Structures are given as structure tokens and as C-alpha cells.
Amino acid sequence: MSEFTGKKSFEISDQKVTESCPSNIALIKYWGKYENQIPANPSISYTLQICKTNTEMEFFADEKFSVETYLAGKEEPKFAEKIENYFKKIEEYLPWILKGKYIIKTENTFPHSSGIASSASGFGAIAKCLLRLDDSFSGCNDPKFSLKKASFLARLGSGSACRSLYNGLVVWGETVEVDGSSDLFATPYPSEKIHEIFRSFNDWVLLIHEGEKSVSSSVGHGLMNTNPYAERRFQEAHESFSKLKNILKSGDINSFIKLVEHEALTLHAMMMVSDPAFILMKTGTLAVINKIWDFRKKTGLPLFFTLDAGANVHLLFPANEKEDVLQEFIIKELLQHTQNNGVVKDVMKF
């Protein structure tokens, strides 16, 4: 029996709860999974601070099970169906979950299709709301355990969502490099093992393409099942963790840049050699990358990038590291490659 299996004895009542959960950006990428959202390799991400999902969940006890969902005030029946299926999937861990009606209202602080993981923040916020209800019904008063269980449940909705429950650098996937790491939930990376330079970072997202991606993340993960380079990729992720552990402790920013950019390009390389193959970068993506490389070569300043499974570029640079020079370059040279001069500014601090 899982430590997260729900108590059979509970008393439900009408409740309204609100929660907020940020998104995250992976440095070592999770790409490829097994049944029940088990990752094929460990990943680590920065949790953002400004880009988040705010969710209100109203629960009507003893009514027929149903879900209504609203995104920015607009009813979304397809998303409601997805949440209903998710709730049925996790009944083992929340035995009361199908014994009522839900009205869920959610809003993102960032634009849709911006290259920021709304599924991570969205399912993170829903899981936090569910644990608020569960703690009320079960009488649980263990915040640390509730957060761990919320991470576990968020994973079953969207894999990377489990990392969004914690601040700072967060690990998901079992690795010998991080004590307590697990495939079932996320684990904060030990803050005492992180050099000061990595504790405060900017993340400016250039909106190269604001439309829907040509392939969903779920389809992309599935393509790894037949990718001829998948096993080598999974092995490399473990090797990257070993390198990153030393980098984080020493403060070696140049090695950090090299690893993070390599991980981003590897993610896209995996898509290019899948069957069918996808090229998710746009011409603007490539132009930005080349300009970043040229700028860094000329100035030596630590401006670098990472990418999710899309065209938009996450610009990373340490806080207080000649920010005026870096920001001026971004505004003058890089914004021209976005679709509508679009940029989302965020920061990671812990």
C-alpha cells in the first residue's frame, strides 16, 4: 500500500479553497516516460516566481460527481473532461474525490502559448487545492507530508507539475546524485550545496511564436519509445546530473551555461530524429541563439538560453550581473525576432 493511499474514514462538507502555483523551467530535461507518469530520466528545474496559475476550487458535497472549469472566466468543457478523468485516476489516494461537484476557476498570470508550462502550474494548483480539501476532511495536520502528496498527485496530472510545488532548484526522477530523489514526486535540491551565483536568476521568455505547438508534449514523450537515440539520451541525463552537482557547488557559471544550453539543444535534437520528425524551432529561434553566442563571445557576459518543446527562448542571466547591459542587448537586438515584441519577464530566487 502506498504511503499516499487515502484514509477510508472521512466526513466531507461544502468547501471553497484557493491556491496558487508557479510554473518552472527545466535545466536538465525530462523527455520520455513510462506508464503512470514515471520519468525515463531525472530532471531538475528552476521554479519561477511571477508566472503562476491562480485557482479557486468550490466543492459541493454529496452532489453527483461532475466538474465545471473556467479559464479566465470562459467555460472550458474539454478541460473539465480532462479533470474528471484525472480525478477518477487518483481516487485511490483521495477516496472522497468522486463524492461531489466541482466548480474550478483558474487564471494564469502569463499569456497562453507563451512557452511557459501552464500544465505544470495548472495541475500544481489543482493538486494543492485537493490537498487543502483532503486535510480538512481527514484532519491531517502535517504540512510537509501534504506538500509531498500534492507533488505526487500533480505528477499524475502533468509530470513536470510535481516540480512546481517547491521553490528554487527542484529534482524529479531518481538519481544517486540527490538523496531522497524519487520517480514518484519532486524533491528540493539541497540549498546548502548551491553556490550564491545560482540563487537568483532572471528568466526572460522571448515569444518567438505565440500559436499552438505543432506537436503536444504528450506526443513528444511517446515518440521517445521508438527513438533510436533514446537510451543514450536517458544515460546522458544521469551523466549531466553528476556534472551539475559539482557545478552548482563550485559556482562554475561557464560550465553551467554549457550544460544548460546542451540540454536544450538535445531536447530538440531528439524531436528531429523521431519518427515522425518535428522541427519546433523557428527562424527567430535560431537568430536569437546565434546572437546570444556572438554577444557572449564578445563580452564574456553570462547571457544564455534554454528551450522547452517549442520555438520560444528562455533567456537566463544571473541577477545583478551587469543587468543593465544584458537587458539593453535583449531589448535592442533580440526582441525584433519575436512575433509581437513579446517578452515575459520572470525571476528565480531562493
Contacts in CASP RR format, 6 or more apart in sequence:
PFRMAT RR
TARGET T0000
AUTHOR 0000-0000-0000
METHOD contacts of the structure
MODEL  1
MSEFTGKKSFEISDQKVTESCPSNIALIKYWGKYENQIPANPSISYTLQI
CKTNTEMEFFADEKFSVETYLAGKEEPKFAEKIENYFKKIEEYLPWILKG
KYIIKTENTFPHSSGIASSASGFGAIAKCLLRLDDSFSGCNDPKFSLKKA
SFLARLGSGSACRSLYNGLVVWGETVEVDGSSDLFATPYPSEKIHEIFRS
FNDWVLLIHEGEKSVSSSVGHGLMNTNPYAERRFQEAHESFSKLKNILKS
GDINSFIKLVEHEALTLHAMMMVSDPAFILMKTGTLAVINKIWDFRKKTG
LPLFFTLDAGANVHLLFPANEKEDVLQEFIIKELLQHTQNNGVVKDVMKF
2 92 0 8 1.000
2 93 0 8 1.000
4 93 0 8 1.000
4 149 0 8 1.000
4 152 0 8 1.000
4 153 0 8 1.000
5 92 0 8 1.000
5 93 0 8 1.000
6 92 0 8 1.000
6 93 0 8 1.000
6 94 0 8 1.000
6 95 0 8 1.000
6 134 0 8 1.000
6 138 0 8 1.000
7 95 0 8 1.000
7 138 0 8 1.000
8 95 0 8 1.000
10 95 0 8 1.000
10 96 0 8 1.000
10 137 0 8 1.000
10 138 0 8 1.000
11 137 0 8 1.000
12 59 0 8 1.000
12 61 0 8 1.000
12 62 0 8 1.000
12 96 0 8 1.000
12 99 0 8 1.000
12 100 0 8 1.000
12 137 0 8 1.000
13 61 0 8 1.000
13 136 0 8 1.000
13 137 0 8 1.000
14 59 0 8 1.000
14 60 0 8 1.000
14 61 0 8 1.000
15 58 0 8 1.000
15 59 0 8 1.000
15 61 0 8 1.000
15 132 0 8 1.000
15 133 0 8 1.000
15 136 0 8 1.000
16 56 0 8 1.000
16 57 0 8 1.000
16 58 0 8 1.000
16 59 0 8 1.000
17 56 0 8 1.000
17 57 0 8 1.000
17 59 0 8 1.000
17 129 0 8 1.000
17 132 0 8 1.000
17 133 0 8 1.000
18 54 0 8 1.000
18 55 0 8 1.000
18 56 0 8 1.000
18 57 0 8 1.000
18 129 0 8 1.000
19 54 0 8 1.000
19 55 0 8 1.000
19 57 0 8 1.000
19 125 0 8 1.000
19 128 0 8 1.000
19 129 0 8 1.000
19 132 0 8 1.000
20 52 0 8 1.000
20 53 0 8 1.000
20 54 0 8 1.000
20 55 0 8 1.000
20 125 0 8 1.000
20 128 0 8 1.000
21 52 0 8 1.000
21 53 0 8 1.000
21 55 0 8 1.000
21 120 0 8 1.000
21 121 0 8 1.000
21 122 0 8 1.000
21 124 0 8 1.000
21 125 0 8 1.000
21 127 0 8 1.000
21 128 0 8 1.000
21 161 0 8 1.000
21 164 0 8 1.000
21 165 0 8 1.000
22 47 0 8 1.000
22 48 0 8 1.000
22 49 0 8 1.000
22 50 0 8 1.000
22 51 0 8 1.000
22 52 0 8 1.000
22 53 0 8 1.000
22 121 0 8 1.000
22 164 0 8 1.000
23 47 0 8 1.000
23 48 0 8 1.000
23 51 0 8 1.000
23 52 0 8 1.000
23 53 0 8 1.000
23 110 0 8 1.000
23 116 0 8 1.000
23 117 0 8 1.000
23 118 0 8 1.000
23 120 0 8 1.000
23 121 0 8 1.000
23 164 0 8 1.000
24 45 0 8 1.000
24 46 0 8 1.000
24 47 0 8 1.000
24 48 0 8 1.000
24 117 0 8 1.000
24 120 0 8 1.000
24 160 0 8 1.000
24 163 0 8 1.000
24 164 0 8 1.000
24 170 0 8 1.000
25 45 0 8 1.000
25 46 0 8 1.000
25 48 0 8 1.000
25 116 0 8 1.000
25 117 0 8 1.000
25 203 0 8 1.000
25 306 0 8 1.000
25 308 0 8 1.000
25 314 0 8 1.000
26 43 0 8 1.000
26 44 0 8 1.000
26 45 0 8 1.000
26 160 0 8 1.000
26 163 0 8 1.000
26 263 0 8 1.000
26 306 0 8 1.000
26 308 0 8 1.000
27 44 0 8 1.000
27 45 0 8 1.000
27 46 0 8 1.000
27 169 0 8 1.000
27 244 0 8 1.000
27 259 0 8 1.000
27 260 0 8 1.000
27 263 0 8 1.000
27 306 0 8 1.000
28 41 0 8 1.000
28 42 0 8 1.000
28 43 0 8 1.000
28 44 0 8 1.000
28 237 0 8 1.000
28 240 0 8 1.000
28 241 0 8 1.000
28 244 0 8 1.000
28 259 0 8 1.000
28 263 0 8 1.000
29 43 0 8 1.000
29 237 0 8 1.000
29 263 0 8 1.000
29 264 0 8 1.000
29 266 0 8 1.000
29 267 0 8 1.000
30 39 0 8 1.000
30 40 0 8 1.000
30 41 0 8 1.000
30 42 0 8 1.000
30 43 0 8 1.000
30 159 0 8 1.000
30 160 0 8 1.000
30 172 0 8 1.000
30 173 0 8 1.000
31 40 0 8 1.000
31 41 0 8 1.000
31 220 0 8 1.000
31 221 0 8 1.000
31 224 0 8 1.000
31 233 0 8 1.000
31 267 0 8 1.000
31 270 0 8 1.000
31 309 0 8 1.000
32 39 0 8 1.000
32 40 0 8 1.000
32 41 0 8 1.000
32 220 0 8 1.000
32 221 0 8 1.000
32 222 0 8 1.000
32 224 0 8 1.000
32 225 0 8 1.000
32 230 0 8 1.000
32 234 0 8 1.000
33 39 0 8 1.000
33 40 0 8 1.000
33 159 0 8 1.000
33 221 0 8 1.000
33 222 0 8 1.000
33 224 0 8 1.000
34 40 0 8 1.000
36 156 0 8 1.000
37 155 0 8 1.000
37 156 0 8 1.000
37 157 0 8 1.000
37 159 0 8 1.000
38 183 0 8 1.000
38 184 0 8 1.000
39 159 0 8 1.000
39 172 0 8 1.000
39 173 0 8 1.000
39 183 0 8 1.000
40 224 0 8 1.000
40 230 0 8 1.000
40 234 0 8 1.000
41 173 0 8 1.000
41 233 0 8 1.000
41 234 0 8 1.000
41 237 0 8 1.000
41 238 0 8 1.000
42 171 0 8 1.000
42 172 0 8 1.000
42 173 0 8 1.000
42 174 0 8 1.000
42 175 0 8 1.000
42 177 0 8 1.000
42 178 0 8 1.000
42 181 0 8 1.000
42 237 0 8 1.000
42 238 0 8 1.000
42 241 0 8 1.000
43 160 0 8 1.000
43 163 0 8 1.000
43 171 0 8 1.000
43 172 0 8 1.000
43 173 0 8 1.000
43 237 0 8 1.000
44 169 0 8 1.000
44 170 0 8 1.000
44 171 0 8 1.000
44 172 0 8 1.000
44 189 0 8 1.000
44 241 0 8 1.000
44 244 0 8 1.000
45 160 0 8 1.000
45 163 0 8 1.000
45 169 0 8 1.000
45 170 0 8 1.000
45 172 0 8 1.000
46 168 0 8 1.000
46 169 0 8 1.000
46 170 0 8 1.000
46 201 0 8 1.000
46 203 0 8 1.000
46 348 0 8 1.000
47 163 0 8 1.000
47 164 0 8 1.000
47 166 0 8 1.000
47 167 0 8 1.000
47 168 0 8 1.000
47 169 0 8 1.000
47 170 0 8 1.000
47 348 0 8 1.000
48 116 0 8 1.000
48 203 0 8 1.000
48 346 0 8 1.000
48 347 0 8 1.000
48 348 0 8 1.000
49 346 0 8 1.000
49 347 0 8 1.000
49 348 0 8 1.000
49 349 0 8 1.000
50 109 0 8 1.000
50 110 0 8 1.000
50 345 0 8 1.000
50 346 0 8 1.000
50 347 0 8 1.000
51 108 0 8 1.000
51 109 0 8 1.000
51 110 0 8 1.000
51 116 0 8 1.000
51 121 0 8 1.000
51 344 0 8 1.000
51 346 0 8 1.000
52 108 0 8 1.000
52 109 0 8 1.000
52 110 0 8 1.000
52 121 0 8 1.000
52 125 0 8 1.000
53 106 0 8 1.000
53 107 0 8 1.000
53 108 0 8 1.000
53 109 0 8 1.000
53 118 0 8 1.000
53 121 0 8 1.000
53 122 0 8 1.000
53 124 0 8 1.000
53 125 0 8 1.000
54 106 0 8 1.000
54 107 0 8 1.000
54 108 0 8 1.000
54 109 0 8 1.000
54 125 0 8 1.000
55 104 0 8 1.000
55 105 0 8 1.000
55 106 0 8 1.000
55 122 0 8 1.000
55 125 0 8 1.000
55 126 0 8 1.000
55 128 0 8 1.000
55 129 0 8 1.000
56 104 0 8 1.000
56 105 0 8 1.000
56 106 0 8 1.000
57 102 0 8 1.000
57 103 0 8 1.000
57 104 0 8 1.000
57 126 0 8 1.000
57 129 0 8 1.000
57 130 0 8 1.000
57 133 0 8 1.000
58 102 0 8 1.000
58 103 0 8 1.000
58 104 0 8 1.000
59 100 0 8 1.000
59 101 0 8 1.000
59 102 0 8 1.000
59 133 0 8 1.000
60 100 0 8 1.000
60 101 0 8 1.000
60 102 0 8 1.000
60 103 0 8 1.000
61 99 0 8 1.000
61 100 0 8 1.000
62 99 0 8 1.000
62 100 0 8 1.000
63 100 0 8 1.000
63 101 0 8 1.000
64 100 0 8 1.000
64 101 0 8 1.000
65 84 0 8 1.000
65 87 0 8 1.000
65 98 0 8 1.000
65 99 0 8 1.000
65 100 0 8 1.000
65 101 0 8 1.000
66 84 0 8 1.000
66 100 0 8 1.000
66 101 0 8 1.000
66 102 0 8 1.000
67 80 0 8 1.000
67 81 0 8 1.000
67 83 0 8 1.000
67 84 0 8 1.000
67 87 0 8 1.000
67 101 0 8 1.000
67 102 0 8 1.000
67 104 0 8 1.000
68 75 0 8 1.000
68 80 0 8 1.000
68 101 0 8 1.000
68 102 0 8 1.000
68 103 0 8 1.000
68 104 0 8 1.000
69 75 0 8 1.000
69 76 0 8 1.000
69 77 0 8 1.000
69 79 0 8 1.000
69 80 0 8 1.000
69 83 0 8 1.000
69 104 0 8 1.000
69 105 0 8 1.000
69 106 0 8 1.000
70 76 0 8 1.000
70 103 0 8 1.000
70 104 0 8 1.000
70 105 0 8 1.000
70 106 0 8 1.000
71 79 0 8 1.000
71 106 0 8 1.000
71 107 0 8 1.000
71 108 0 8 1.000
72 106 0 8 1.000
72 107 0 8 1.000
72 108 0 8 1.000
73 105 0 8 1.000
73 107 0 8 1.000
80 104 0 8 1.000
83 102 0 8 1.000
83 104 0 8 1.000
83 126 0 8 1.000
86 123 0 8 1.000
86 126 0 8 1.000
86 156 0 8 1.000
86 157 0 8 1.000
87 97 0 8 1.000
87 98 0 8 1.000
87 102 0 8 1.000
88 98 0 8 1.000
89 156 0 8 1.000
89 157 0 8 1.000
90 97 0 8 1.000
90 130 0 8 1.000
90 153 0 8 1.000
90 156 0 8 1.000
91 97 0 8 1.000
91 98 0 8 1.000
93 149 0 8 1.000
93 152 0 8 1.000
93 153 0 8 1.000
94 130 0 8 1.000
94 134 0 8 1.000
94 153 0 8 1.000
96 133 0 8 1.000
96 134 0 8 1.000
96 137 0 8 1.000
97 130 0 8 1.000
104 126 0 8 1.000
104 129 0 8 1.000
106 122 0 8 1.000
106 125 0 8 1.000
108 118 0 8 1.000
108 121 0 8 1.000
108 122 0 8 1.000
110 116 0 8 1.000
110 118 0 8 1.000
110 344 0 8 1.000
111 207 0 8 1.000
111 210 0 8 1.000
111 344 0 8 1.000
112 118 0 8 1.000
113 209 0 8 1.000
113 210 0 8 1.000
113 211 0 8 1.000
113 212 0 8 1.000
113 213 0 8 1.000
114 205 0 8 1.000
114 207 0 8 1.000
114 210 0 8 1.000
114 312 0 8 1.000
114 344 0 8 1.000
115 205 0 8 1.000
115 207 0 8 1.000
115 308 0 8 1.000
115 310 0 8 1.000
115 312 0 8 1.000
116 205 0 8 1.000
116 344 0 8 1.000
117 158 0 8 1.000
117 160 0 8 1.000
117 164 0 8 1.000
117 308 0 8 1.000
119 157 0 8 1.000
119 158 0 8 1.000
119 160 0 8 1.000
119 161 0 8 1.000
119 217 0 8 1.000
120 158 0 8 1.000
120 159 0 8 1.000
120 160 0 8 1.000
120 161 0 8 1.000
120 163 0 8 1.000
120 164 0 8 1.000
121 161 0 8 1.000
121 164 0 8 1.000
122 158 0 8 1.000
122 161 0 8 1.000
123 154 0 8 1.000
123 157 0 8 1.000
123 158 0 8 1.000
123 159 0 8 1.000
123 161 0 8 1.000
124 150 0 8 1.000
124 154 0 8 1.000
124 158 0 8 1.000
124 161 0 8 1.000
124 162 0 8 1.000
124 164 0 8 1.000
124 165 0 8 1.000
126 154 0 8 1.000
127 150 0 8 1.000
127 151 0 8 1.000
127 153 0 8 1.000
127 154 0 8 1.000
127 161 0 8 1.000
127 165 0 8 1.000
128 150 0 8 1.000
128 165 0 8 1.000
130 150 0 8 1.000
130 153 0 8 1.000
131 146 0 8 1.000
131 147 0 8 1.000
131 149 0 8 1.000
131 150 0 8 1.000
131 153 0 8 1.000
134 140 0 8 1.000
134 146 0 8 1.000
134 149 0 8 1.000
135 141 0 8 1.000
135 146 0 8 1.000
140 146 0 8 1.000
147 165 0 8 1.000
147 166 0 8 1.000
148 185 0 8 1.000
149 185 0 8 1.000
150 165 0 8 1.000
151 162 0 8 1.000
151 163 0 8 1.000
151 165 0 8 1.000
151 166 0 8 1.000
151 185 0 8 1.000
151 186 0 8 1.000
152 162 0 8 1.000
152 184 0 8 1.000
152 185 0 8 1.000
154 161 0 8 1.000
154 162 0 8 1.000
154 164 0 8 1.000
154 165 0 8 1.000
155 161 0 8 1.000
155 162 0 8 1.000
155 172 0 8 1.000
155 184 0 8 1.000
155 185 0 8 1.000
155 186 0 8 1.000
159 172 0 8 1.000
160 172 0 8 1.000
162 172 0 8 1.000
162 185 0 8 1.000
162 186 0 8 1.000
163 170 0 8 1.000
163 171 0 8 1.000
163 172 0 8 1.000
163 186 0 8 1.000
164 170 0 8 1.000
165 186 0 8 1.000
166 186 0 8 1.000
166 187 0 8 1.000
166 188 0 8 1.000
167 188 0 8 1.000
167 350 0 8 1.000
168 188 0 8 1.000
168 189 0 8 1.000
168 191 0 8 1.000
168 348 0 8 1.000
168 349 0 8 1.000
168 350 0 8 1.000
169 188 0 8 1.000
169 189 0 8 1.000
169 194 0 8 1.000
169 198 0 8 1.000
169 248 0 8 1.000
169 350 0 8 1.000
170 186 0 8 1.000
170 187 0 8 1.000
170 188 0 8 1.000
170 189 0 8 1.000
171 178 0 8 1.000
171 181 0 8 1.000
171 186 0 8 1.000
171 187 0 8 1.000
171 188 0 8 1.000
171 189 0 8 1.000
172 181 0 8 1.000
172 182 0 8 1.000
172 183 0 8 1.000
172 185 0 8 1.000
172 186 0 8 1.000
172 187 0 8 1.000
173 181 0 8 1.000
173 182 0 8 1.000
173 183 0 8 1.000
174 181 0 8 1.000
174 182 0 8 1.000
174 183 0 8 1.000
175 181 0 8 1.000
175 238 0 8 1.000
175 241 0 8 1.000
177 241 0 8 1.000
177 242 0 8 1.000
177 244 0 8 1.000
177 245 0 8 1.000
178 187 0 8 1.000
178 189 0 8 1.000
178 190 0 8 1.000
178 241 0 8 1.000
178 245 0 8 1.000
179 190 0 8 1.000
180 187 0 8 1.000
181 187 0 8 1.000
189 248 0 8 1.000
191 199 0 8 1.000
191 350 0 8 1.000
193 245 0 8 1.000
193 248 0 8 1.000
193 249 0 8 1.000
194 248 0 8 1.000
194 249 0 8 1.000
195 248 0 8 1.000
195 249 0 8 1.000
195 250 0 8 1.000
195 251 0 8 1.000
196 251 0 8 1.000
197 251 0 8 1.000
197 253 0 8 1.000
197 318 0 8 1.000
198 248 0 8 1.000
198 251 0 8 1.000
198 256 0 8 1.000
198 318 0 8 1.000
199 349 0 8 1.000
199 350 0 8 1.000
200 318 0 8 1.000
200 319 0 8 1.000
200 320 0 8 1.000
200 347 0 8 1.000
200 348 0 8 1.000
200 349 0 8 1.000
201 316 0 8 1.000
201 317 0 8 1.000
201 318 0 8 1.000
201 319 0 8 1.000
201 347 0 8 1.000
201 348 0 8 1.000
201 349 0 8 1.000
202 315 0 8 1.000
202 316 0 8 1.000
202 317 0 8 1.000
202 318 0 8 1.000
202 319 0 8 1.000
202 323 0 8 1.000
202 345 0 8 1.000
202 346 0 8 1.000
202 347 0 8 1.000
202 348 0 8 1.000
203 314 0 8 1.000
203 315 0 8 1.000
203 316 0 8 1.000
203 345 0 8 1.000
203 346 0 8 1.000
203 347 0 8 1.000
203 348 0 8 1.000
204 314 0 8 1.000
204 315 0 8 1.000
204 330 0 8 1.000
204 343 0 8 1.000
204 344 0 8 1.000
204 345 0 8 1.000
204 346 0 8 1.000
205 312 0 8 1.000
205 313 0 8 1.000
205 314 0 8 1.000
205 315 0 8 1.000
205 343 0 8 1.000
205 344 0 8 1.000
205 345 0 8 1.000
205 346 0 8 1.000
206 288 0 8 1.000
206 312 0 8 1.000
206 313 0 8 1.000
206 314 0 8 1.000
206 315 0 8 1.000
206 330 0 8 1.000
206 334 0 8 1.000
206 335 0 8 1.000
206 337 0 8 1.000
206 338 0 8 1.000
206 342 0 8 1.000
206 343 0 8 1.000
207 312 0 8 1.000
207 338 0 8 1.000
207 339 0 8 1.000
207 340 0 8 1.000
207 342 0 8 1.000
207 343 0 8 1.000
207 344 0 8 1.000
208 282 0 8 1.000
208 284 0 8 1.000
208 285 0 8 1.000
208 288 0 8 1.000
208 311 0 8 1.000
208 312 0 8 1.000
208 313 0 8 1.000
208 337 0 8 1.000
208 338 0 8 1.000
208 339 0 8 1.000
209 282 0 8 1.000
209 310 0 8 1.000
209 311 0 8 1.000
209 312 0 8 1.000
209 339 0 8 1.000
210 339 0 8 1.000
210 340 0 8 1.000
210 342 0 8 1.000
213 280 0 8 1.000
213 309 0 8 1.000
213 310 0 8 1.000
213 311 0 8 1.000
214 278 0 8 1.000
214 280 0 8 1.000
215 271 0 8 1.000
215 278 0 8 1.000
215 280 0 8 1.000
215 309 0 8 1.000
217 309 0 8 1.000
220 271 0 8 1.000
220 274 0 8 1.000
220 278 0 8 1.000
220 309 0 8 1.000
223 271 0 8 1.000
223 274 0 8 1.000
223 275 0 8 1.000
223 276 0 8 1.000
224 230 0 8 1.000
224 233 0 8 1.000
224 270 0 8 1.000
224 274 0 8 1.000
226 274 0 8 1.000
226 275 0 8 1.000
227 233 0 8 1.000
227 270 0 8 1.000
227 273 0 8 1.000
227 274 0 8 1.000
227 275 0 8 1.000
228 273 0 8 1.000
229 270 0 8 1.000
229 273 0 8 1.000
230 270 0 8 1.000
233 266 0 8 1.000
233 270 0 8 1.000
236 266 0 8 1.000
240 259 0 8 1.000
240 262 0 8 1.000
240 263 0 8 1.000
243 255 0 8 1.000
243 259 0 8 1.000
244 256 0 8 1.000
244 259 0 8 1.000
246 252 0 8 1.000
247 255 0 8 1.000
247 256 0 8 1.000
247 259 0 8 1.000
248 256 0 8 1.000
253 302 0 8 1.000
253 318 0 8 1.000
254 302 0 8 1.000
257 296 0 8 1.000
257 302 0 8 1.000
257 304 0 8 1.000
260 304 0 8 1.000
260 305 0 8 1.000
260 306 0 8 1.000
260 316 0 8 1.000
261 304 0 8 1.000
261 305 0 8 1.000
261 306 0 8 1.000
263 306 0 8 1.000
264 305 0 8 1.000
264 306 0 8 1.000
264 307 0 8 1.000
265 307 0 8 1.000
267 307 0 8 1.000
267 308 0 8 1.000
267 309 0 8 1.000
268 279 0 8 1.000
268 280 0 8 1.000
268 281 0 8 1.000
268 307 0 8 1.000
268 309 0 8 1.000
271 277 0 8 1.000
271 278 0 8 1.000
271 279 0 8 1.000
271 280 0 8 1.000
271 309 0 8 1.000
272 278 0 8 1.000
272 279 0 8 1.000
280 309 0 8 1.000
280 310 0 8 1.000
280 311 0 8 1.000
281 307 0 8 1.000
281 310 0 8 1.000
281 311 0 8 1.000
282 311 0 8 1.000
284 311 0 8 1.000
284 337 0 8 1.000
285 307 0 8 1.000
285 311 0 8 1.000
285 312 0 8 1.000
285 313 0 8 1.000
285 337 0 8 1.000
287 337 0 8 1.000
288 305 0 8 1.000
288 313 0 8 1.000
288 334 0 8 1.000
288 337 0 8 1.000
289 305 0 8 1.000
289 313 0 8 1.000
291 333 0 8 1.000
291 334 0 8 1.000
292 303 0 8 1.000
292 304 0 8 1.000
292 305 0 8 1.000
292 315 0 8 1.000
292 334 0 8 1.000
295 301 0 8 1.000
295 303 0 8 1.000
295 329 0 8 1.000
295 333 0 8 1.000
296 302 0 8 1.000
296 303 0 8 1.000
296 304 0 8 1.000
299 325 0 8 1.000
301 317 0 8 1.000
301 321 0 8 1.000
301 322 0 8 1.000
301 325 0 8 1.000
301 326 0 8 1.000
302 317 0 8 1.000
302 318 0 8 1.000
302 321 0 8 1.000
303 315 0 8 1.000
303 316 0 8 1.000
303 317 0 8 1.000
303 326 0 8 1.000
303 329 0 8 1.000
303 330 0 8 1.000
304 315 0 8 1.000
304 316 0 8 1.000
304 317 0 8 1.000
305 313 0 8 1.000
305 314 0 8 1.000
305 315 0 8 1.000
305 316 0 8 1.000
306 314 0 8 1.000
306 316 0 8 1.000
307 313 0 8 1.000
307 314 0 8 1.000
308 314 0 8 1.000
313 334 0 8 1.000
315 330 0 8 1.000
315 334 0 8 1.000
317 323 0 8 1.000
317 326 0 8 1.000
319 347 0 8 1.000
319 349 0 8 1.000
330 343 0 8 1.000
335 341 0 8 1.000
335 342 0 8 1.000
335 343 0 8 1.000
END
